[in-house]
Every structure is written in structure tokens, then in C-alpha cells.
């Protein structure tokens, strides 16, 4: 059996939500400028999300391939351990492997 405080909490939360929505609707109907700004921003958000979706459909595989190269070896499939013009972590193959504690 549920505790009475749980029902009281849910009742208060529902009353607060209804009160907030009622005040929001009253304020919304009284302020045409706020409605216009909201519609413009909502339209811009929807347009941006649709544009991002279509751009990802067109260029997503290219971007993905740039960061996750296919192949053998390396951290991300084909990413080399060090750039060819830069040295690796060890100065030569004769040096001992250093741990993170050193």
C-alpha cells in the first residue's frame, strides 16, 4: 500500500503544474509580441534541425570517415600511432617503455 505522503506530493505537483500552465496561457494571450518572437524562434529552431538532418545525410559518411578511418592497426582502426613527420612516444626502439607512473 502506498504512503499518503506520495499522493499528497503528486497532488501538489499536479496543482503546481496546472497553476503554471494557467498563468502561462493567460500571459501568452495578453502579449502578442512574445507570441511573435516565440514563433520566429521556434521556426528557426525547426529549420536548423531540418537543415542539420539533411546535411548529415549528405556529408555524414564523409565526416565519419575522417574521424574513424577504416583499416588495420591504430587506435581507431587505421589511425597511425604517430604522425610520420613527428617522433613517437619513445625516442628510439632501444629505450624502455615508460609507464604512466614515471
C-alpha positions as CSV (number, residue, x, y, z in Angstrom):
1,X,0.0,0.0,0.0
2,X,1.3,3.4,-0.9
3,X,2.1,6.1,1.6
4,X,-0.3,9.0,2.0
5,X,2.6,11.5,1.5
6,X,3.2,10.1,-2.0
7,X,-0.4,11.1,-3.0
8,X,0.0,14.4,-1.4
9,X,3.2,15.1,-3.3
10,X,1.7,14.1,-6.6
11,X,-1.4,16.2,-5.9
12,X,0.8,19.2,-5.0
13,X,2.9,18.7,-8.1
14,X,-0.2,18.4,-10.4
15,X,-1.7,21.6,-8.8
16,X,1.6,23.5,-9.3
17,X,1.8,22.3,-13.0
18,X,-1.8,23.3,-13.6
19,X,-1.3,26.7,-12.0
20,X,1.9,27.3,-14.0
21,X,0.2,26.4,-17.3
22,X,-2.8,28.6,-16.5
23,X,-0.6,31.6,-15.8
24,X,1.4,30.8,-19.0
25,X,-1.7,30.7,-21.1
26,X,-3.1,34.0,-19.6
27,X,0.3,35.7,-20.2
28,X,0.5,34.2,-23.7
29,X,-2.9,35.6,-24.7
30,X,-2.1,39.0,-23.3
31,X,1.2,39.5,-25.1
32,X,1.2,39.4,-28.9
33,X,4.9,40.4,-29.2
34,X,6.0,37.4,-27.1
35,X,3.9,35.1,-29.3
36,X,5.5,36.5,-32.5
37,X,9.1,36.2,-31.1
38,X,8.3,32.6,-29.9
39,X,7.0,31.7,-33.4
40,X,10.1,33.1,-35.1
41,X,12.5,31.3,-32.7
42,X,10.6,28.1,-33.0
43,X,10.6,28.3,-36.8
44,X,14.3,29.0,-36.8
45,X,14.9,26.0,-34.5
46,X,12.9,23.7,-36.7
47,X,14.6,25.0,-39.8
48,X,18.0,24.5,-38.3
49,X,17.3,20.9,-37.2
50,X,15.9,20.0,-40.6
51,X,19.0,21.6,-42.3
52,X,21.3,19.7,-39.9
53,X,19.5,16.4,-40.7
54,X,19.8,16.8,-44.4
55,X,23.4,18.0,-44.2
56,X,24.3,14.9,-42.1
57,X,22.5,12.6,-44.7
58,X,24.7,14.2,-47.4
59,X,28.0,14.6,-45.6
60,X,27.7,12.3,-42.6
61,X,29.7,9.4,-44.1
62,X,32.5,11.7,-45.2
63,X,32.7,13.3,-41.7
64,X,32.6,9.9,-40.1
65,X,35.3,8.5,-42.3
66,X,37.5,11.5,-41.4
67,X,37.5,10.6,-37.7
68,X,37.1,6.9,-37.8
69,X,39.4,5.6,-40.6
70,X,38.9,2.1,-41.7
71,X,41.8,-0.3,-41.8
72,X,44.1,-2.4,-39.6
73,X,46.1,-1.2,-36.6
74,X,46.0,2.1,-34.7
75,X,43.6,3.4,-32.2
76,X,40.6,4.0,-34.4
77,X,41.0,1.2,-36.9
78,X,43.6,2.9,-39.1
79,X,44.8,5.9,-37.2
80,X,48.6,5.8,-37.0
81,X,50.3,5.8,-33.6
82,X,52.3,8.9,-34.5
83,X,52.4,11.3,-37.5
84,X,55.1,10.3,-40.0
85,X,57.0,13.6,-39.6
86,X,56.9,13.5,-35.8
87,X,58.6,11.0,-33.5
88,X,56.6,8.6,-31.5
89,X,56.5,8.5,-27.7
90,X,59.8,6.7,-27.4
91,X,62.9,8.4,-28.7
92,X,64.3,5.1,-30.0
93,X,63.3,1.5,-30.0
94,X,66.1,0.7,-27.5
95,X,64.5,2.8,-24.8
96,X,62.4,1.0,-22.2
97,X,58.7,1.5,-22.4
98,X,57.7,4.1,-19.8
99,X,54.6,3.7,-17.7
100,X,52.3,6.4,-16.6
101,X,53.9,6.5,-13.2
102,X,57.3,7.7,-14.5
